[in-house]
């Protein structure tokens, strides 16, 4: 039996949101590919032997300053905005049953992705979406009030994590690589992934799972994810994402607070990281919105529209491509490639995905995985 709900048609989509999704997926690859490539797990002594070490170090600093922690908030905000849009249908008969089913299917997609990339965010988003069900009939200002509560809760939980070391399973003290898992020698990790094919993939996935999927980690993560979802709902419900994001004053305000927050993170307390990350993310959102109001700016970013419409497909596709390039089940380049080459590879991956998205959407309304998700959710084929 089919339901009465229908997916948003391409002609009714908000282009700014699709561009922002595309931008966020670009940022996600920039942040994830050092993990997929094994660069972060490679001993420092080996990194020093790679070509152009100073360029590699400079790229690390750029990624940490400009990308890391700035694009996942955009994805969270957009997902929260999407939930708010879905909740607009909450008074229709059968909405709650349909919504729960849709999130369960998304959760299953994320779980499948987890088998090759434990850092998957789809699973997290689907799980936390259930927490926002009580907000489905509330006004945007209420979202903002609860976002403030979650913001305070984030600092409390982060402090407790620091005091009791709830999620400290990665060794940052006296480590021989940028990331070293407790009880796992970096050289053993590298050789296993490079040489053992499918067993190597299972080994690193299991190792990453031991850190990623712990109750303390999700206890620490919960307030910040809920905070960003609620901020996304507020920004859409208040009309910011549709009518106000392009105003220069918001760009300047966000940039100022973001820079102050980043300064406080580096020189006062790492606990304040969320302030800089959030407002730099909002700066990027406003910058893109301003660009899209100008013809030249629109022409620069319009390639991200189809890429963003297929954000779920492209996100999971990035994992598959990177595993083929770097893991032993493919070309076995794990821990062998300098960072500047890794980012050249990332550029080619993005070019391919953007072109593939354009080609696919000429023939279909939705990306492959988006289509599967919608077909299962709506119980009818989506072209």
C-alpha positions in Angstrom: 0.0 0.0 0.0 1.5 3.3 -1.0 1.4 6.5 1.1 0.4 10.0 0.0 3.8 11.6 0.4 6.0 12.5 -2.5 9.7 13.5 -2.8 10.7 17.0 -3.7 10.9 17.3 -7.4 14.0 18.9 -9.0 12.1 22.0 -10.2 11.0 22.7 -6.6 14.4 22.2 -5.0 16.3 25.1 -3.4 19.5 25.5 -5.4 21.4 27.1 -2.5 20.9 24.0 -0.4 22.1 21.7 -3.2 25.2 23.8 -3.7 25.9 23.8 0.0 25.5 20.0 0.1 27.9 19.7 -2.7 30.4 22.1 -1.0 30.1 20.0 2.2 30.8 16.8 0.4 33.9 18.4 -1.1 35.0 19.4 2.4 34.3 15.9 3.7 36.5 14.3 1.1 39.3 16.8 1.9 39.1 15.8 5.6 38.6 12.1 5.1 41.1 11.3 2.4 44.1 11.5 4.7 42.5 8.7 6.8 41.6 6.6 3.7 45.1 7.0 2.3 46.8 6.0 5.5 48.6 9.3 5.8 47.5 10.0 9.3 48.6 6.5 10.4 52.0 6.7 8.8 55.0 7.0 11.3 56.5 10.5 11.2 59.9 9.0 10.3 58.3 7.6 7.1 56.5 10.9 6.3 59.8 12.7 6.5 61.2 10.5 3.7 58.3 11.3 1.4 58.8 14.0 -1.3 58.1 17.7 -0.5 57.7 17.2 3.2 57.4 21.0 3.8 54.5 21.2 1.3 52.8 18.3 3.0 53.1 20.0 6.4 51.7 23.2 4.9 48.8 21.3 3.5 48.1 19.7 6.9 48.0 23.2 8.5 45.6 24.5 5.8 43.3 21.5 6.2 43.2 21.9 9.9 42.5 25.6 9.7 40.2 25.9 6.8 38.5 22.5 6.4 38.6 20.3 9.5 35.5 20.6 11.6 34.0 23.3 9.3 32.1 21.1 6.7 30.5 18.5 9.0 28.6 21.3 10.7 27.3 22.4 7.3 26.0 18.9 6.6 24.4 18.8 10.1 22.8 22.2 9.5 21.4 21.1 6.2 20.1 17.8 7.6 18.4 19.7 10.4 16.9 22.1 7.8 15.7 19.0 5.8 14.1 17.6 8.9 12.3 20.9 9.5 11.0 20.8 5.9 9.8 17.2 6.4 8.1 18.2 9.7 6.0 20.8 7.7 4.0 17.7 6.6 3.7 16.4 10.2 0.0 17.1 10.4 -0.8 14.9 7.4 -2.2 11.5 8.2 0.4 8.8 8.5 3.4 11.2 8.7 5.0 9.8 11.8 4.9 6.2 10.5 6.3 7.3 7.2 9.1 9.4 8.8 10.2 6.6 11.1 10.3 4.2 8.2 12.3 6.7 6.0 14.9 7.2 8.8 15.1 3.4 9.4 15.9 2.9 5.7 18.5 5.7 5.9 20.0 4.0 9.0 20.3 0.7 7.2 22.1 2.5 4.3 24.5 4.0 6.9 25.1 0.6 8.5 26.1 -0.9 5.2 28.5 2.0 4.7 29.9 1.4 8.2 31.2 -1.9 7.0 33.9 -0.2 5.0 34.0 3.2 6.7 33.3 3.4 10.5 33.5 7.2 10.3 30.2 7.2 8.4 27.8 10.1 9.4 24.7 8.8 7.7 24.1 6.3 10.6 24.6 9.1 13.1 22.2 11.5 11.3 19.5 8.8 11.0 19.8 7.9 14.7 19.7 11.5 15.9 16.8 12.4 13.6 14.5 10.4 15.9 15.5 12.8 18.7 13.9 15.7 16.8 10.5 14.1 16.4 9.1 15.9 19.4 10.1 19.2 17.7 8.0 18.5 14.6 5.2 21.0 15.5 7.3 23.6 17.3 8.2 27.1 16.1 11.7 28.2 14.9 12.4 30.2 18.1 11.8 27.1 20.2 14.4 25.3 18.1 16.8 28.1 18.9 16.1 27.9 22.7 16.7 24.2 22.7 19.8 24.7 20.6 21.1 26.9 23.3 20.5 24.2 25.9 22.3 21.7 23.8 25.2 24.2 23.4 25.6 24.3 27.2 25.2 20.6 27.4 28.0 20.2 24.9 30.5 22.0 27.2 29.4 20.0 30.2 29.8 16.7 28.4 33.1 17.8 26.9 34.4 18.8 30.3 33.3 15.5 31.8 35.0 13.6 29.0 38.2 15.6 29.7 38.1 14.9 33.5 37.2 11.2 33.3 38.8 10.4 29.9 35.7 8.7 28.8 36.6 8.3 25.1 40.4 8.3 25.2 41.2 5.2 23.1 43.5 6.9 20.7 47.0 7.6 21.9 48.0 11.3 21.3 50.9 11.3 23.8 54.3 10.1 22.5 52.6 8.8 19.4 54.8 7.8 16.4 52.1 8.9 13.9 49.4 11.6 13.8 46.8 9.0 14.9 47.8 5.8 16.7 45.2 3.4 18.1 46.1 1.9 21.5 47.5 -1.6 21.2 48.0 -1.3 17.4 51.5 -0.5 16.1 51.3 1.9 13.1 53.7 -0.3 11.0 51.5 -3.3 11.7 48.4 -1.3 10.6 50.1 -0.1 7.4 51.4 -3.5 6.4 48.1 -5.2 7.1 46.1 -2.8 5.0 48.6 -2.8 2.2 49.3 -6.5 1.9 46.3 -8.5 3.3 43.6 -7.5 0.8 40.1 -8.1 2.3 41.6 -9.2 5.7 43.5 -5.8 5.8 40.2 -4.0 5.2 38.5 -5.9 8.0 41.5 -5.2 10.3 41.4 -1.4 9.9 37.6 -1.3 10.0 37.7 -3.3 13.3 40.4 -1.1 14.7 38.4 2.1 13.8 35.2 0.6 15.2 36.9 0.1 18.5 37.2 3.9 18.7 34.2 5.2 16.7 31.5 3.0 18.2 31.6 3.4 21.9 29.0 4.6 24.3 31.2 7.3 25.8 32.0 8.7 22.3 28.3 9.0 21.5 27.6 10.4 24.9 30.1 13.2 24.1 28.8 13.6 20.5 25.1 13.8 21.2 24.7 17.4 22.4 26.8 18.9 19.5 24.9 16.9 16.8 21.5 17.8 18.4 22.7 21.4 18.6 23.6 21.6 14.9 20.4 19.9 13.8 18.3 22.4 15.8 20.4 25.3 14.4 19.6 24.0 10.9 15.9 23.8 11.7 16.0 27.3 13.1 17.9 28.7 10.1 15.4 27.2 7.6 12.3 27.9 9.7 13.3 31.5 10.3 13.9 32.1 6.6 17.6 32.7 6.9 18.6 29.9 4.4 16.0 31.1 1.9 15.9 34.9 2.2 18.7 36.3 4.4 21.9 34.2 4.0 23.1 36.4 1.1 23.2 39.6 3.1 26.8 40.9 3.6 26.2 41.8 7.2 25.7 38.2 8.2 28.9 37.2 6.4 30.9 39.8 8.3 29.3 38.9 11.7 29.8 35.2 11.2 33.4 35.7 10.0 34.3 37.9 13.0 32.8 35.4 15.5 34.4 32.5 13.7 37.8 34.0 13.8 37.4 34.9 17.5 36.2 31.4 18.3 39.2 29.9 16.4 41.6 32.2 18.3 40.0 31.1 21.6 40.3 27.5 20.6 44.1 27.8 20.0 45.0 30.2 22.8 42.4 29.7 25.5 40.8 26.3 25.5 40.2 23.5 22.9 36.7 23.2 24.5 35.7 26.4 22.5 36.4 24.7 19.2 32.6 24.4 18.4 32.3 28.2 18.3 34.9 28.7 15.6 33.7 25.7 13.6 30.1 26.7 13.6 30.6 30.3 12.7 33.2 29.6 10.0 30.7 27.1 8.6 28.0 29.8 8.6 30.5 32.1 6.9 30.9 29.6 4.1 27.1 29.4 3.8 26.7 33.1 3.6 29.6 33.4 1.1 28.1 30.8 -1.2 24.7 32.6 -0.9 26.3 35.9 -1.9 28.1 34.3 -4.8 24.9 32.8 -6.1 23.3 36.2 -6.3 25.9 37.3 -8.9 26.1 35.8 -12.4 29.8 35.2 -12.2 29.5 33.6 -8.7 26.6 31.5 -9.8 28.5 30.2 -12.8 31.5 29.3 -10.5 29.4 27.2 -8.1 26.6 25.9 -10.3 28.5 22.6 -11.0 27.9 21.8 -7.4 24.1 21.7 -7.9 23.9 18.2 -9.4 26.8 17.1 -7.2 24.8 18.2 -4.1 21.6 16.7 -5.3 23.4 13.3 -5.2 25.2 14.1 -1.9 24.4 10.7 -0.4 25.6 8.8 -3.5 28.7 10.8 -3.8 29.5 10.6 -0.1 29.4 6.8 -0.2 31.1 6.6 -3.6 34.1 8.5 -2.2 34.6 5.7 0.3 34.5 3.1 -2.3 36.9 4.9 -4.7 39.4 5.7 -1.9 39.4 2.1 -0.7 40.1 0.9 -4.3 42.9 3.4 -4.7 44.6 3.0 -1.3 43.7 -0.3 0.3 45.2 -3.7 -0.4 42.0 -5.0 -2.1 42.8 -2.4 -4.8 46.0 -0.7 -5.6 47.6 -0.9 -2.1 48.8 2.7 -1.8 47.9 2.9 1.9 50.6 5.0 3.7 52.8 5.3 0.6 51.7 8.6 -0.9 52.7 12.1 0.1 49.9 14.4 1.0 50.1 16.7 -2.0 49.7 13.7 -4.3 46.7 12.6 -2.1 45.0 15.9 -2.7 45.7 15.8 -6.4 43.9 12.4 -6.4 41.1 14.0 -4.4 40.7 16.7 -7.1 40.4 14.1 -9.8 37.9 12.2 -7.7 35.8 15.3 -7.3 36.0 16.2 -11.0 34.8 12.7 -11.9 32.0 12.8 -9.4 30.8 16.2 -10.6 30.7 15.1 -14.2 29.1 11.7 -13.2 26.4 13.6 -11.3 25.6 15.8 -14.3 25.4 12.8 -16.6 23.3 10.7 -14.2 20.8 13.5 -13.5 20.2 14.1 -17.2 18.6 10.6 -17.3 17.2 10.3 -13.8 15.6 12.6 -11.2 17.6 11.2 -8.3 21.1 9.7 -7.6 21.4 5.9 -7.4 21.4 5.6 -3.6 18.9 8.5 -3.3 16.6 6.6 -5.7 16.9 3.4 -3.6 16.1 5.3 -0.5 13.1 6.9 -2.0 11.8 3.8 -3.7 11.8 1.9 -0.4 10.4 4.9 1.5 7.5 5.8 -0.9 6.8 2.2 -2.0 6.8 3.3 -5.6 9.5 3.7 -8.3 11.0 7.2 -8.5 12.4 7.9 -12.0 
